[in-house]
Amino acid sequence: MGSKRKRGAKEGPNPSQKSQKRPKNDSNSNSNSNGSATVQSKITLDKTPFVEAPTGDDRKREAALYELLGSEDENDRIEAADCIISSLLGGEGVPEPVLLRHLDRRLFRGLASGRNASRLGFSLVITEVLGQLFGDNPLSATKYPGLTFEKTLGILAEKTQAVGSIPGQEERDHFFGHLFGIECFIRAGILFSDASRWSSVLELLLKMANKKVWLRSQCGWVIVQAIEHMSKKEAKSTLEKLADARLAKTPEGVAIWLVAITRFPDFKIKPWENLLSSKSFGDLAAVLRESFSQDQGNQGQKNKQASWTAQLHFVWDVIQGHYIREASSGVGNFEQFWSRVVDDGLFSKSATDGQKFKGFAVFQKMLEGFASHQSHIECLFSKNLMTCLMNQAAKEDRYLHRAAIKALRAIESIVAANPATLVPILRSLLGRHGAYNFDQRTSTKTVDKILQNITQEVGDEALKIIRKPIRSLGELETVQQASMLRVYAEYLSKVLNASAPSGVGEMHKSAFSSALQELSQMAYSEPKHIPAGALTEQIQEMCRTRLESSFAKISRRTEDYESLCLAVSSIDPNSVAMTEEIKTAVQEAIARMQKLLKRKAKTEDDKSLSKGLAMLHAVSIFQLYNQDPDAMEVLNDLAQYSERLKKGKSEESEPGTSELLVEILLSMVARPSSLMRQVSQQVFDAFTSHISAEGLELLTGPLASDESTKGQQELFNTEDGMDVDEGDESSADEESSDVEIDSDVEFVDLNEQNGENESGDEDDEDDEEEDEDEEEGDGDDSEQKPQDLEEFLEKILKSHRLDKDQDAESSDSDGDMTDSEMFAIDESLAQALKPHVKSGSDSKKLKKEAKQSVVNFKNRILDLLDIYVRNEALQPLSFSVLIPLLSLMRTTTTKALAARACEIILNYQKALKKARSNRDESEAPDTDDLFATLLEVHAEAAKDNAHAYAKAASAASLIVASTLHAADKTKIKEVAAVYAKSQSDWVLGEAKLQSSFFADWNNWCQNLASQAHS
């Protein structure tokens, strides 16, 4: 050992010296590497016969071919297999010693290799070689007499035998190689020409199945494949040998028996003489559950798997195939099988978690297989399965929660792919073994998602299933009645949303109309089939909210205005409790709405306006049903506007027409409702070309209001700060209610908009300063409260302030007070201070809600202004929105409002460029008015030097400047003078501007100059 270490030390420098010389030839070696690889590939795929005494090059060629045969690329494996087979048996074929050497040292030995895809590639060659050796024209009988079947099978057994103490993975590789080799014999189709051949192979399979339990299913699958090639006699003999080996009552044995019975129906072989008969279901359940009785002794324990696996046994594929073939004969036998074998077996109370996991996998497989057989689907939702499914899906900490959720997702996927399965699955989930409130029980949205796939064909049947439990509502207690009605209303709203029409001609009249009538009756009246007292006000409010959500979804489809109108008109007015006056107004409004829909317009704009007004009628009628106090006034305004439109009076001939519609739209956007916002924006989109200067002023005016209690009073005509919108997010968070706020209703989050708490604190301080005048007006009351508190405290504590020592009477010391007396004083103090603490917190809350309502209103106005500048970018009236937007950016304390205003100005600039590039027709602007607007923009821009504000001001200035230049190119001198004055004011410190304001101007001028010279 010492000499070796010494010699290694001496020889150490030599390799390093060689490595220093090698780089001189590296380029040549690298350049030749590709060429050598090409040559090697050509040699590798050369189909010349293998030689008996291979030289070095021959060995390299063989090694390269077998290396390619184990490639993970399927094409490479096929090419290598073809080359090897041709080199072995092509032409006259190689001598017997050569073929024996390749079978012994290469092919069968290669099956035990776990490298890449060696088993697959080597199996290809072995199968083909065996087919030619022992097939129809056996080469073993003519050319290779020494290669008998027994000898070849012996080579396989010898080369794939795990001998000695070897690692576990290597042992598994040998067993898998043995199994692949046997499968090659079966695929070659050579086993049944001689009865002794299959007997020898079957003996090897049974031996391996008994020795390694984890290989039993693979051995069983090989036998199942072999059954397809057997005669009746051979199949009978095979089954008898399996029974003798006590493998019949295993999942593999069941699969083999079922395949054999399918091929030979008259088979009556014990122990499964009638495998799928009701008499055998008890034993079959035990086998498939892998649970064996005590009298089976050690053999039963031997048949039982050591542990359960996530992979489902192939026996279930065989069983499923059988019942699918027998589906036309009825569902009776399958129902018995499922109930006794699966439900009472895999989902019984005594079943293990592994068995229940297997049961969920079987359920998913059967559900997918019977997608086209609806009668069989209902059988799958059995009692024990549904109980286990709901319990495991309810909470995440349950052991089989993920398996249950996977099963529910499979249900959703099946219904989405096959809508016809909706009815049997919905009946099963909500029916006898399920629960009417299935989603609440499982904490999922399974029923919600499957109802989204409702179609016209299954709509009526689905509604019948949903209505069925309501018939027996009177048998339940009051609390259960209310709970069921909530779920019923939710299901109706889902059906309503799913069947919402995408067009008038596509309306699912049956499902949509029925669900709409049911939900509207619950929302506005007390239907006769619902017990008195069960339909509470909270449930009715929830129904109205769901109706509004559905109508909002319909209104989003702007390509068809009529759908919403037809939906609202479909509500039966008799289901709503109204006075005769209101009923008359509703009837008149519906008549006007229908006339507006049928009205023939000369232009597309007039047609859109008529349909938009019809939508306003529909929404106002719906709000009237919801007992909105302003809905009647809006209907009267719409009647007045419709009358003017009917007479053909334009905005110029009839003053106030444009303002009237703007006021109607503003009254709608003031409400925190998705439906109101959708409709108002769509109507305004059709109305922008008819708006007047006064109407536009009504839109921009509220942007200047304070974001405080005072601003709320100005905008909403409230008498005091107590009038807060019920839909505000803050009140929704702090008040508990049985009615959920619909997801379509949006609210502005002030914390996100302000970004920092400091701005919110400043707003509270500003509000306090603004309310000082009001507090001074009530000075007597405000001063009286502290005075009363002082007197109250003096009486409780029997004390006084220090400045009242002279007027105060002497009092005894309170040092001798008892504990009970001190506790009484504490309670009295708490009662005295509680109203003052509460009033302070209420005041802060009201100020926050007031600001939120103003911010929400301004956001909705900005949405309308964005629509206006996009549609009317070339109209002279559009320039009047620039100053209010800039002023809002400068004065608001809400960052989101400032960002939105800046975005609108930039959108205006883009829309203006697009309109000019399209050469749209427009009214010629008044240059004097434009110049005055430019001066106002520059004056407004000089008031703040924030980056975003400067960007918006620059865009606004260039909008006006570019319009002036487009109207009269000589005006560029006057525009330049305005910029020069602003720049001089900026240099002298008299204006708050940023350099980017003038850089944008210079870039614009440079662009104009380049266009002029080009």
Residue pairs with C-beta under 8 A, 6 or more apart in sequence:
40 60
40 64
43 57
43 60
43 61
43 64
44 61
44 64
44 65
44 68
44 80
44 83
45 65
45 79
45 80
45 83
46 61
46 83
47 83
47 86
47 87
47 90
48 87
49 87
49 88
49 90
49 91
49 93
49 94
49 98
50 58
50 62
50 87
50 88
50 94
50 98
50 102
51 58
51 98
52 94
52 95
52 97
52 98
54 62
62 106
65 80
65 83
65 84
65 87
66 80
66 84
66 106
66 110
68 76
68 77
68 79
68 80
69 77
69 80
69 81
69 84
69 110
69 118
69 121
69 122
69 124
69 125
70 77
70 110
70 113
70 115
70 116
70 117
70 118
70 121
70 122
71 77
71 80
71 116
71 117
71 121
72 116
72 117
77 117
77 120
77 121
77 124
78 124
80 121
81 121
81 124
81 125
81 128
84 102
84 125
85 125
85 128
85 129
87 94
88 94
88 98
88 99
88 102
88 129
89 99
89 129
89 132
89 139
93 99
93 139
93 143
96 143
96 144
96 145
96 146
96 147
99 129
99 144
99 147
100 146
100 147
103 126
103 129
103 147
103 152
103 155
104 155
104 159
107 122
107 125
107 126
107 129
108 126
108 155
108 156
108 159
108 160
108 177
108 181
109 159
110 118
110 119
110 122
111 118
111 119
111 122
111 123
111 126
111 156
111 159
111 160
111 176
111 177
111 178
111 180
111 181
112 159
112 160
112 173
112 174
112 176
112 177
112 178
113 119
113 122
113 173
113 177
114 169
114 173
114 176
119 176
119 177
119 180
122 180
123 180
123 181
123 183
123 184
123 187
126 181
126 184
127 184
127 187
127 188
128 188
130 152
130 184
130 185
130 188
130 190
131 188
131 189
131 190
132 138
132 139
133 139
133 140
133 144
133 147
133 152
133 190
134 140
134 149
134 152
134 188
134 190
134 193
135 188
135 189
135 190
140 147
140 148
140 149
149 190
149 194
149 197
149 200
150 200
153 185
153 200
153 201
153 204
156 178
156 181
156 182
156 185
157 178
157 204
159 177
160 174
160 175
160 177
160 178
160 181
161 174
161 178
162 170
162 171
162 174
162 175
166 174
175 208
175 212
175 215
176 215
178 204
178 208
179 208
179 215
179 218
179 219
179 222
182 201
182 204
182 205
182 222
183 222
183 225
185 191
185 197
185 201
186 201
186 222
186 225
186 226
186 229
187 225
189 229
190 197
191 197
191 198
191 201
191 226
191 229
192 198
192 229
192 230
192 231
192 234
195 234
198 226
198 230
198 234
198 238
202 223
202 238
202 241
205 219
205 222
205 223
206 219
206 241
206 242
206 245
206 247
208 215
208 219
209 215
209 216
209 219
209 220
209 247
209 252
210 245
210 247
210 302
213 302
213 305
213 306
214 306
216 247
216 250
216 252
217 251
217 252
217 313
217 314
219 252
220 247
220 250
220 251
220 252
220 253
220 255
220 256
220 314
221 252
221 255
221 314
223 238
223 242
223 252
223 256
224 255
224 256
224 259
224 314
224 318
226 238
227 235
227 238
227 256
227 259
227 260
227 263
228 259
228 263
230 238
232 264
235 260
235 263
235 264
235 267
236 267
236 269
238 256
238 260
239 248
239 256
239 257
239 260
239 267
239 269
240 269
242 248
242 253
242 256
243 269
243 270
243 271
246 299
246 303
247 253
247 303
248 257
248 270
248 271
248 272
249 271
249 283
249 286
249 287
249 303
250 287
250 303
251 287
251 288
251 290
251 313
251 315
252 315
253 272
253 287
254 272
254 275
254 284
254 287
254 288
254 315
254 318
254 319
255 313
255 314
255 315
255 318
257 269
257 272
257 275
258 275
258 276
258 315
258 318
258 319
258 322
259 318
260 267
261 267
261 272
261 275
262 322
262 325
268 274
271 283
272 280
274 280
275 284
276 284
276 322
276 333
276 337
278 333
278 336
278 340
281 336
281 337
281 340
281 341
282 340
284 341
285 340
285 341
285 344
285 345
286 292
286 293
286 345
288 315
288 341
288 345
288 346
289 345
289 346
289 351
289 355
290 303
290 304
290 305
290 308
290 355
291 304
291 345
291 355
292 300
292 301
292 303
292 304
293 300
294 300
296 303
307 354
308 352
308 354
308 355
308 357
308 358
310 357
310 361
312 358
312 361
312 362
312 365
316 362
316 365
317 365
319 337
320 365
320 366
320 369
323 333
323 334
323 337
323 376
324 369
324 370
324 373
326 333
326 334
327 334
327 370
327 373
327 376
331 375
331 376
331 379
334 376
334 379
335 379
338 366
338 379
338 380
338 382
339 379
339 382
342 359
342 362
342 363
342 382
342 385
343 382
343 383
343 384
343 385
344 384
345 351
345 355
346 355
346 356
346 358
346 359
346 362
347 355
347 356
347 359
347 382
347 384
347 385
347 387
347 388
348 384
349 384
351 359
353 399
353 400
356 388
356 392
356 400
356 403
357 400
357 403
359 385
359 388
360 389
360 400
360 403
360 404
360 406
360 407
361 403
363 380
363 385
363 407
363 410
364 406
364 407
364 410
366 376
366 380
367 377
367 380
367 410
367 411
367 414
368 410
368 414
370 376
370 377
370 380
371 377
371 414
371 417
371 418
371 421
372 418
374 420
374 421
374 423
374 424
375 424
377 421
377 424
377 425
377 428
378 424
378 427
378 428
380 428
381 425
381 428
381 429
381 431
381 433
381 434
382 433
383 433
385 433
386 428
386 433
386 434
387 433
388 400
388 404
389 404
389 407
389 408
389 442
390 434
390 435
390 438
390 441
390 442
391 398
392 398
392 399
392 400
392 401
392 403
392 404
393 401
393 404
393 405
393 408
393 442
393 443
393 444
394 441
394 442
394 443
395 401
395 443
398 404
404 442
405 444
408 442
408 444
408 446
411 425
411 429
411 446
411 450
412 446
412 449
412 450
414 421
414 425
415 421
415 422
415 425
415 449
415 450
415 453
416 450
416 453
419 453
419 454
419 455
419 457
419 458
420 457
420 458
422 450
422 451
422 453
422 454
422 455
422 458
422 462
423 458
423 461
423 462
423 465
425 450
426 447
426 450
426 451
426 462
426 465
426 466
427 465
428 434
429 435
429 438
429 446
429 447
429 450
430 436
430 438
430 447
430 465
430 466
430 469
431 465
435 441
436 469
436 484
436 487
437 483
437 484
437 487
438 446
438 447
439 445
439 446
439 447
439 448
440 487
447 491
447 494
448 490
448 494
451 462
451 491
451 494
451 495
451 498
452 494
452 497
452 498
453 498
454 462
454 495
454 498
454 499
454 511
455 508
456 499
456 508
456 510
456 511
459 495
459 499
459 508
459 510
459 511
459 512
459 514
460 510
460 511
460 514
462 495
462 511
463 495
463 511
463 514
463 515
463 518
466 488
466 491
466 492
466 495
467 488
467 518
469 484
469 488
470 484
470 485
470 488
470 529
470 530
471 529
473 481
473 484
473 485
473 529
473 530
473 531
473 534
474 531
476 484
478 533
478 534
481 531
481 534
482 534
482 536
482 539
485 522
485 530
485 534
485 535
485 539
486 539
486 542
486 738
488 522
489 519
489 522
489 539
489 542
489 543
489 546
490 546
492 515
492 518
492 519
492 522
492 546
493 515
493 519
493 543
493 546
493 547
493 549
493 550
495 511
495 515
496 512
496 515
496 516
496 519
496 546
496 547
496 550
497 549
497 550
497 553
499 508
499 511
499 512
499 515
500 512
500 550
500 553
500 554
500 563
501 507
501 508
501 512
501 554
501 560
501 563
502 557
502 560
502 563
503 559
503 560
503 563
504 560
504 562
504 563
504 566
507 563
507 566
512 567
513 570
516 547
516 550
516 567
516 570
516 571
517 570
517 571
517 572
517 575
519 543
519 546
519 547
520 543
520 547
520 571
520 572
520 575
520 576
520 625
521 527
521 572
521 575
522 530
522 535
522 539
522 540
522 543
523 540
523 543
523 544
523 547
523 625
524 540
524 544
524 575
524 576
524 577
524 625
525 575
525 576
525 577
526 532
526 535
527 535
536 738
538 737
538 738
538 739
539 738
541 739
542 738
542 739
542 740
544 625
544 626
545 739
545 740
545 741
545 742
546 742
547 622
548 622
548 626
548 673
548 674
548 675
548 742
549 674
549 675
549 742
549 743
549 744
550 567
551 564
551 567
551 568
551 619
551 622
551 675
552 673
552 674
552 675
552 678
552 744
553 744
554 563
554 564
554 567
555 564
555 615
555 675
555 678
555 679
555 682
556 678
557 563
558 682
558 685
561 597
561 608
561 611
561 612
561 614
561 615
561 682
562 597
562 611
562 614
564 615
564 618
564 619
564 679
565 593
565 594
565 597
565 614
565 615
565 617
565 618
567 618
568 618
568 619
568 621
568 622
569 590
569 593
569 594
569 618
569 621
571 622
571 625
573 583
573 586
573 587
576 625
578 586
578 624
582 624
582 632
585 624
585 632
585 635
586 621
586 624
588 639
589 617
589 620
589 621
589 635
589 638
589 639
590 617
590 621
592 617
592 638
592 639
592 642
593 614
593 617
593 618
593 621
594 614
596 610
596 611
596 613
596 614
596 617
596 642
597 610
597 611
597 614
599 607
599 610
601 607
601 609
601 610
605 686
605 689
608 685
608 686
609 645
609 686
609 687
609 690
610 645
611 686
612 682
612 683
612 685
612 686
612 687
613 638
613 641
613 642
613 645
613 683
615 679
615 682
615 683
616 634
616 638
616 664
616 668
616 679
616 683
617 635
617 638
619 668
619 675
619 676
619 679
620 631
620 634
620 635
620 638
621 631
621 635
622 675
623 630
623 631
623 634
624 631
624 632
624 635
630 667
634 664
634 667
634 668
637 660
637 663
637 664
638 664
640 660
641 657
641 660
641 661
641 664
644 654
644 657
649 657
650 657
651 657
651 658
651 690
651 692
656 694
657 692
658 690
658 691
658 692
658 694
658 695
659 692
659 694
659 695
659 698
661 683
661 687
661 690
661 695
662 691
662 695
662 696
662 698
662 699
663 698
665 680
665 683
665 684
665 687
665 864
666 698
666 699
666 702
666 861
668 676
668 677
668 679
668 680
669 676
669 677
669 680
669 857
669 860
669 861
669 863
669 864
670 715
670 716
670 857
670 860
671 725
671 727
672 725
672 727
672 728
672 745
672 746
672 747
672 856
673 727
673 745
674 742
674 744
674 745
674 746
675 744
677 746
677 860
677 863
680 860
680 864
681 863
681 864
681 867
684 864
684 867
684 868
685 867
685 871
688 867
688 868
688 871
688 872
689 871
689 872
691 868
691 872
691 877
692 877
693 877
693 880
696 868
696 877
696 880
696 881
697 880
699 861
699 864
699 865
699 868
699 881
700 861
700 865
700 880
700 881
700 884
701 884
702 715
702 857
702 858
702 861
703 858
703 861
703 862
703 884
703 885
703 887
703 888
704 884
704 887
704 888
704 891
705 711
705 714
705 715
705 854
705 858
706 714
706 770
706 854
707 763
707 851
707 854
707 855
707 858
707 892
707 893
707 894
708 763
708 766
708 767
708 770
708 847
708 850
708 851
708 854
709 721
709 767
709 770
709 771
709 846
709 847
709 850
710 767
710 770
710 771
711 850
711 851
711 854
712 718
712 721
712 723
712 850
712 851
712 853
712 854
713 719
713 720
713 721
715 854
715 857
716 723
716 853
721 846
721 847
721 850
722 846
724 731
724 846
724 849
724 850
724 853
725 849
725 853
725 856
727 741
727 745
727 747
728 747
728 849
728 852
728 853
728 856
729 747
729 748
729 749
729 852
730 845
730 848
730 849
730 852
731 849
732 741
732 747
734 845
747 852
747 856
748 852
748 855
748 856
748 859
748 896
750 760
750 848
750 851
750 852
750 855
750 894
751 757
751 760
752 896
753 855
753 894
753 895
753 896
753 897
754 760
754 893
754 894
754 895
755 895
759 893
759 895
762 893
763 847
763 851
763 893
764 844
764 847
767 847
767 850
767 851
775 782
785 836
789 832
789 836
790 801
792 832
793 829
793 832
794 800
796 825
796 828
796 829
796 832
797 825
798 811
798 814
799 811
800 807
800 808
855 894
855 896
855 897
858 888
858 892
858 897
859 896
859 897
859 900
862 897
862 900
862 901
862 904
865 881
865 885
865 904
866 903
866 904
866 907
868 878
868 881
869 878
869 881
869 904
869 907
869 908
869 911
870 907
870 908
870 911
872 878
873 908
873 911
873 912
873 914
873 915
874 912
874 915
874 916
874 920
874 922
874 923
875 922
875 923
876 923
876 925
876 926
876 929
876 930
878 908
879 925
879 929
879 930
879 933
879 959
879 960
879 963
880 933
881 904
881 908
882 905
882 908
882 933
882 937
882 956
882 959
882 960
883 933
883 936
883 937
883 940
885 901
885 904
885 905
885 952
885 956
886 901
886 905
886 937
886 940
886 941
886 949
886 952
886 953
886 956
887 940
888 897
888 898
888 901
889 897
889 898
889 901
889 902
889 944
889 948
889 949
889 952
890 940
890 943
890 944
890 949
892 898
892 901
898 948
898 949
899 948
901 952
902 948
902 949
902 951
902 952
905 952
905 955
905 956
905 959
906 951
906 952
906 955
908 955
908 959
909 955
909 958
909 959
912 959
912 962
912 963
915 922
916 966
924 967
925 963
925 967
927 964
927 967
927 968
927 971
930 960
930 963
930 964
930 967
931 964
931 971
931 974
933 960
934 957
934 960
934 961
934 964
934 975
934 978
935 978
937 953
937 956
937 957
937 960
938 957
938 978
938 979
938 981
938 982
940 953
941 949
941 950
941 953
941 954
941 956
941 957
941 982
941 991
941 993
941 997
942 982
942 985
942 986
942 990
942 991
942 992
942 993
943 992
944 950
944 992
945 992
945 993
945 994
947 994
947 996
950 993
950 994
950 996
950 997
951 996
953 997
954 996
954 997
954 1000
954 1001
955 1000
957 979
957 997
957 1001
958 1000
958 1001
958 1004
961 975
961 1001
961 1004
962 1004
964 971
964 972
964 974
964 975
965 971
965 972
965 975
965 1008
972 1008
976 1005
979 998
979 1001
982 991
982 993
982 997
982 998
983 993
983 998
985 991
985 993
986 993
986 998
